[in-house]
Amino acid sequence: MLASIRAARPWLLAALALSACSDDTPTTSPTDSGADDDSALSEGECVTDHDCIYMGPGSMCMDSACMKMDVLGPTVVQPAATDQDISLTPLIDINDDPAIFEGNMEVAIEDVELTPGVLTSAYVYKNATLPGSVPGPLIDVVEGTLVRIHVTNNLPEPTTVHWHGLALPIEMDGVPNMPEPPIEPGESYTYEFEAMYPSLYWYHPHFRSDVQIERGLYGMFVIRPNTPEPVVDVERILSVDDILVDDSGQVEPRDESPAHILNDDGSMGMTFVSMMGRQGNRLLLNGKMNPVINVQGGSVERWRVTNTANSRFFNLSLEGHQLVHIGSDQGFLAAPKVVSELLISPSERVDFLVQMTGNAGQDYAFVTKHYDRGHDMADPGDLPLATVRYSPSALDVNTPMPATATPIEAWIETDPRHIITMGETTVRGGGVAFTLNSEVWPNFTPLVSPFNSGKETWELVNTTHMDHPFHLHGTRFQVSSTGPIGGGLTPETDREWKDTTIVGPESVTRFVTEFVDYPGTWLFHCHIFEHAHGGMMGVVNVE
């Protein structure tokens, strides 16, 4: 196998490239892969990644040949902290009926100031009468509200709006041709649904997601409960993101370079982007680089955070402070957890409280700490997201921590209705495909689940050596157990309402779900956009 790869190297180096697709639909097909027996392996051949450990960090087994991945993503360089406006512009409600939220939202290209003094050409969601922004307008409604959003596409390419995590009819889900076509340039579409399940959500396109979201298309969506919320001094709705920009501050285009590289020792390797997805060289908090967050000593703040990055995991920490974790993707936790760090993968949300116990006039760094999400990836820690600055005067504020515990009935795990295996392979014509059940989207055999027939268990088996954030459309779920492949599963006692969960390398995750809100053909996929774009998507027919 290794000899055949080496023999093919001239055309590989000339032709290998990641598939460039226009609608989140890969056009690649997998090659035959996998060795049957590791008892007679030649040098450089392999059955699993473990056979390639001798190559050091980034080693992997791809189609029976040992390869080494570039483990270095782009270097993050943050500007100095400055006072910047990180408030979110609300979407204007044009309907006087308090039971209806109705807005006009445009999708356009505009220059935005992501770092002070530099204008970046971005894709933006915007109020029809106001300048665009990254993130787009905040939609903030109470549960039970009828939401009606008229979206006009002024981009030079089609787009959609996917309302991530929201329960809504399949026609409103914003996945191209499932069943509605994308919104063509110059055309409009009206999304209408009832706001259910109070929590923090977000919206983004599901058409060329890896490109359009990287260029700025995303926004926050809050559904508030009809009952009183926790009493805090300040609530902040935040997005954490990264962006890859050039020296002039413009977004770098999608990397179309070959996925395969030739290492110095003559062996074949893989680029960082082809395996791990696109990471940026600047970090954004509500579309700003290292803004100052002014706080009042003794106050309690509630921070509700969404990870909107293509592939970067954020391991959140606030210097000198504890975080009281109170909520997840789809609501409050059964009991708060006091932590020093909170890991959040692409599309996940976290809700936490902070007691502002710092010193008057002092700065504290809000950072993302080191996290290796696979293949011994080099991920420098303590990268600044924002600077928390205390008022110079010690104010007489001593707000108590509010109670947030919400009982959660633990759904009982049963024998899995569906078992989904996550994998990876190379493809004809070059590049990497990410697979579900050895299939590459759109060549996926649909799963079938009955509608409104009770709870069911799904099993996710990750055979790769990296984390994959798995997202299921159309419903919510509870992770019920996890464990290593081939080992025993450990029950999850602290249940959370989720729509995205991290499935660790060489591990098994089970969750319990039910389809009771809407029938339809619902998408599921890895929420690293380059992995979804590269084939790690599937559907379940709920009927």
Buried (B, 14 or more C-beta within 10 A) or exposed (E): BBEEBBEEBEEBBEEBBBBBBEBBBBEBEBEEBEBEEEEEBEEBBBBBBEBBEEBEBBBBBBBBBBBBBBBEBBEBEBBEBBEBEBEBBEBBBBEEEEEBBBBBBBBBBBEBBBBBEBBBBBBBBBBBEEEBBBBBBBBBBBBEBBBBBBBBBBBEBBBBBBBBBBBBBBBBBBBBEBEBBBBEBEEBBEBBBBBBBBBBBBBBBBBBBBBBBBBBBBBBBBBBBEEEEBEBBBEBBBBBBBBBBEEEBEBBEBBEEBBBBEBEEEBBBBBBBBBBBBBBBBBBBBBBBBBBBEBBBBBBBBBBBBBBBBBBBBBBBBBEBBBBBBBBBBBBBBEBEEBEEBBBBBBBBBBBBBBBEBEEEEBBBBBBBEBBBBBBBBBEEEBBBBBBBBBEEEEEEEBEBBEBEBEBEBBEBEEBBBBBBBBBBBBEBBBBBBBBBEBBBBEBEEBEBEBEEEBBBBBBBBBBBBBBBBBBBBBBBBBBBBBEEEEEBEEBEEBBBBBBBBBBBBBBBBBBBBBBBBBBBBBBBBBBBBBBBBBBBBBBBBE
